[in-house]
Structure formats: C-alpha cells, structure tokens
Amino acid sequence: MAAIQMAVGEDEAENIAKALQQVSVAADAGARIILLQELFSTPYFCKDQNPDFLTLAQPRDSHPALLAMQRLARQREIVVPVSFFERANNAFFNSLVVFDADGSDLGLYRKAHIPDGPGYQEKFYFSPGDTGFRVFDSRYGRLGVAICWDQWFPEAARVMALQGAEILLYPTAIGSEPQAPEVHSRGHWTRVMQGHAAANLIPVVAANRVGREIGRESEITFYGGSFISDATGALIAHAGQEETILYADLDLQALAAQRLEWGLFRDRRPELYAPILTLDGNPHRG
C-alpha cells in the first residue's frame, strides 16, 4: 500500500506527468494499491468563486488524468483510485474512478459531503454526489474510497465498512484556514480518521497535498500530514509537510479475522439508530 503526497503547479499536463512518475516510483517499491490526493491534476481552484474554473471539468470518458492512470494501472498491474473534476452534461461533481490491476474501470464515486467556507468554496463548483458510498472489489482487496470532507463523517466510514470494505482510502486537499490563520486542524483531521479505523477495525489511508497555493481571494498552505493507520487507528506511516510517498504492508486476511473476533459488527443494534436518519436527532415528531 502506498500514499503519495505532492505539490502541484498551474499546468495540468505537468501535474499529471508528475503523478504518473510518483505512482511508478511506488509501484517499483512494490506497492499494489496506490492513493493520490484529491484533484491532483490542477491547483485547488475552490479558493475562489470563479466560473472560469468550470472549464477544468471534463467528462469521465475523456479526462486526461483518468486516461493516463488507467494505462499505467494496466501496465504496472496496480490498483489506483483517481480523483477528478467531472462534468456530466450540465452537472459538475468532485469524483473519482477506481482502476483495477488490469486497467478495468471498477466504477465511479461522487463526493457526498460538499464543504463551503472561506478558501474551501466547493458548493460553487460541485453538486452533492448521487452515487451513495461505494466499495470497489479490486484484485488486491475491497476498497472503500471517499473524498476529503467525507472523511469527517463517521457515518460514511461505517457504511463502507458494512459494505465489506477492507481498507478505507481518502484522497484529500486540506490546509490552512484563510479567515483564521491561527487555526491548525491537522491533528484534529488525523484523529478523526484514526477513530474511523478504530471503530471499524479497518486500516485508513489518507493522501493530502502540500504547498502554498494563491488564489484571487485567498491563499492556502496545504499541510500534508498524509498517513496510513492500522486497524486500531495507530499510525504505521505519517508524513510531515514535504513531498513524499508512504508505504505499509497490510495483511487483509489477518485483519478480517480480527474484526470477527472483536465482535463490533456482531453487536451492532441498527434498530436503535433511527435518529441518525434525521437532521435533528428526533425521529418521532408530532
């Protein structure tokens, strides 16, 4: 397993070439599942509300990042989730496709939770995803893959675990808060995902970007901190703010046995969880 943490520039072709090179390095090191960060082929354009950036969106069947990574997955026999800005007719989504080790397209996920705040103005660009949470059955394991803001929601992690995910993967773009430079969320960000691992007894992999990106209205310094945790939430590999590749060996059979022995899924009480289906926690109005 590998997670790639890198900075990007303004040129999309150069960003894709850099990502291909980094994925190849990880494959050379023996990684079979390789995670890249969110929207790695462009700068994080959601710093501003600028309709010109909508031209960055491309259909799933012709997006250059997807086409390039699909070829590499086939050539290197690796599994690669690929994040991209999707245009589907008149709709726009923050999406990803998972390519299997033979290059086959295992399916599409569209980001469910869309943030909106200074520097992270995603609701201007993306509709909420309509695919539901998904697990992808790849050659090397069943992968639950969600995107960035999704990682703050335990419900998403639990749904993917219930669907049989053996690893949870989160491509991410997060850093400084333009309106509150004194806030540094990396510790909080890390711990919430460690909790997903511990609560579900499933390893978590997060790949974030690094570097300072300047927009018209604000700028963000992406803080990295990419990591791979074990199934108890303990960190196996953890990055700072440098460009790097993280690696870990995960024994999925042993982890499956551990989940069965621990009994967390045996002892669930879904009939008691109706309040989770409401916004205010009250399923019995009236």
Helices and strands as residue ranges (DSSP letters): E 2-5, H 12-28, E 34-35, G 45-47, G 51-56, H 64-76, E 80-88, E 91-99, E 105-110, E 116-117, E 120-121, G 122-124, E 135-138, E 141-145, G 148-152, H 154-162, E 167-171, H 186-200, E 204-207, E 210-214, E 219-223, E 227-229, E 235-238, E 244-247, H 252-262, G 270-272, G 274-277
